[in-house]
Amino acid sequence: MIAQIREGAHPQANPYANPCTVSFDRIFHLSSEGEEGSAAAHKFWRVRLDGSVQTVRFGRIGTVGQTCTKTFPGAAEASKATQRLIAQKVNKGYREVTPEQAAQLPPKRKQQQHRSPKPQWQQLALPF
């Protein structure tokens, strides 16, 4: 244990050090091309669990996103709630990615073509 501390490793980093502590960090992406009339979605969702503290970060790929932190009464409750959230995201179409994949540049957004305004004669209200 002393050798680990001297090398800079934290004793709690060992998953066997405290069997009640559940720690992980998982990243999910959702990329879908928009259908006619809808925009494309390129989103990320990241969940980190440290014991009884759950941190979720989400947003558009390429942005910082938003962060929400929730504290549970115990590690078991936090783990169960986190697994439930992960299942919901997977059902919505999110897929898990590695940190290397998450660090890649986000997909380029298509330039939306702006519709030209209606010609003036179509904007006029005709009396007949």
C-alpha positions as CSV (number, residue, x, y, z in Angstrom):
1,M,0.0,0.0,0.0
2,I,2.9,2.4,0.8
3,A,4.4,1.7,-2.7
4,Q,1.2,2.7,-4.3
5,I,1.0,6.0,-2.4
6,R,4.6,6.8,-3.3
7,E,4.0,6.2,-6.9
8,G,1.0,8.6,-6.9
9,A,-1.7,6.0,-7.0
10,H,-4.6,6.8,-4.7
11,P,-5.5,3.8,-2.4
12,Q,-9.2,4.2,-3.3
13,A,-8.4,3.7,-7.0
14,N,-8.3,0.0,-6.3
15,P,-11.8,-1.4,-6.8
16,Y,-11.1,-4.0,-4.1
17,A,-10.1,-1.4,-1.5
18,N,-13.7,-0.7,-0.6
19,P,-16.3,-3.2,-2.0
20,C,-19.1,-0.7,-1.3
21,T,-17.6,1.9,-3.7
22,V,-18.7,1.6,-7.3
23,S,-16.8,3.9,-9.7
24,F,-17.0,4.2,-13.5
25,D,-17.2,6.8,-16.2
26,R,-19.1,6.0,-19.4
27,I,-19.7,8.1,-22.5
28,F,-22.5,7.8,-25.0
29,H,-23.2,9.6,-28.3
30,L,-26.4,10.0,-30.4
31,S,-25.9,11.0,-34.0
32,S,-28.8,11.1,-36.3
33,E,-29.4,12.8,-39.7
34,G,-32.4,14.9,-39.7
35,E,-35.3,13.9,-41.9
36,E,-36.9,16.5,-44.2
37,G,-37.8,19.5,-42.2
38,S,-35.9,18.4,-39.0
39,A,-32.4,19.2,-37.9
40,A,-29.7,16.6,-37.4
41,A,-28.8,15.7,-33.8
42,H,-25.3,15.1,-32.6
43,K,-25.4,14.8,-28.8
44,F,-23.3,13.4,-26.0
45,W,-24.3,12.0,-22.6
46,R,-21.6,11.2,-20.0
47,V,-22.2,9.6,-16.6
48,R,-19.7,9.3,-13.8
49,L,-20.3,7.4,-10.6
50,D,-18.1,7.8,-7.6
51,G,-19.5,5.9,-4.7
52,S,-22.9,7.5,-4.0
53,V,-22.3,10.6,-6.2
54,Q,-23.6,10.5,-9.7
55,T,-22.5,13.2,-12.2
56,V,-24.2,13.5,-15.6
57,R,-22.9,15.8,-18.3
58,F,-24.8,16.2,-21.6
59,G,-25.2,18.5,-24.6
60,R,-24.4,18.9,-28.2
61,I,-21.1,17.4,-29.4
62,G,-18.5,20.1,-29.6
63,T,-19.8,22.1,-26.7
64,V,-19.1,22.0,-23.0
65,G,-22.7,21.0,-22.2
66,Q,-24.5,21.0,-18.9
67,T,-23.7,19.1,-15.7
68,C,-26.0,17.7,-13.0
69,T,-24.8,16.0,-9.8
70,K,-27.0,13.9,-7.6
71,T,-26.0,12.3,-4.3
72,F,-27.7,9.1,-3.2
73,P,-28.0,7.5,0.3
74,G,-25.6,4.7,-0.6
75,A,-23.5,3.3,-3.4
76,A,-26.0,0.5,-4.2
77,E,-28.8,3.0,-4.8
78,A,-26.6,5.2,-6.9
79,S,-25.4,2.2,-9.0
80,K,-29.0,1.1,-9.6
81,A,-30.2,4.5,-10.6
82,T,-27.2,5.0,-12.9
83,Q,-27.8,1.6,-14.6
84,R,-31.5,2.6,-15.1
85,L,-30.4,5.9,-16.8
86,I,-28.0,4.1,-19.0
87,A,-30.7,1.7,-20.2
88,Q,-33.0,4.6,-21.0
89,K,-30.3,6.3,-23.1
90,V,-29.5,3.1,-25.0
91,N,-33.2,2.6,-25.7
92,K,-33.3,6.1,-27.2
93,G,-30.5,5.3,-29.6
94,Y,-27.4,6.4,-27.7
95,R,-24.3,4.2,-28.2
96,E,-21.4,3.9,-25.9
97,V,-18.1,5.3,-27.2
98,T,-14.5,5.1,-26.0
99,P,-12.8,8.2,-24.7
100,E,-10.6,8.2,-27.8
101,Q,-13.7,8.2,-30.0
102,A,-15.3,11.0,-27.9
103,A,-12.2,13.1,-28.3
104,Q,-12.4,13.1,-32.1
105,L,-13.8,16.1,-33.9
106,P,-17.6,16.3,-34.0
107,P,-19.4,15.6,-37.3
108,K,-19.8,18.6,-39.5
109,R,-23.3,20.1,-39.5
110,K,-24.9,20.5,-42.8
111,Q,-25.5,24.0,-43.9
112,Q,-29.2,24.5,-43.9
113,Q,-30.5,26.2,-47.0
114,H,-32.7,29.1,-46.2
115,R,-35.9,29.3,-48.1
116,S,-36.2,32.3,-50.2
117,P,-39.0,34.5,-49.2
118,K,-42.2,34.3,-51.2
119,P,-42.4,36.6,-54.1
120,Q,-44.3,39.8,-53.4
121,W,-47.3,38.8,-55.6
122,Q,-47.8,35.7,-53.4
123,Q,-47.7,37.8,-50.2
124,L,-50.5,40.1,-51.3
125,A,-54.0,39.3,-50.2
126,L,-56.1,39.2,-53.2
127,P,-59.8,40.2,-52.9
128,F,-61.2,37.3,-54.9
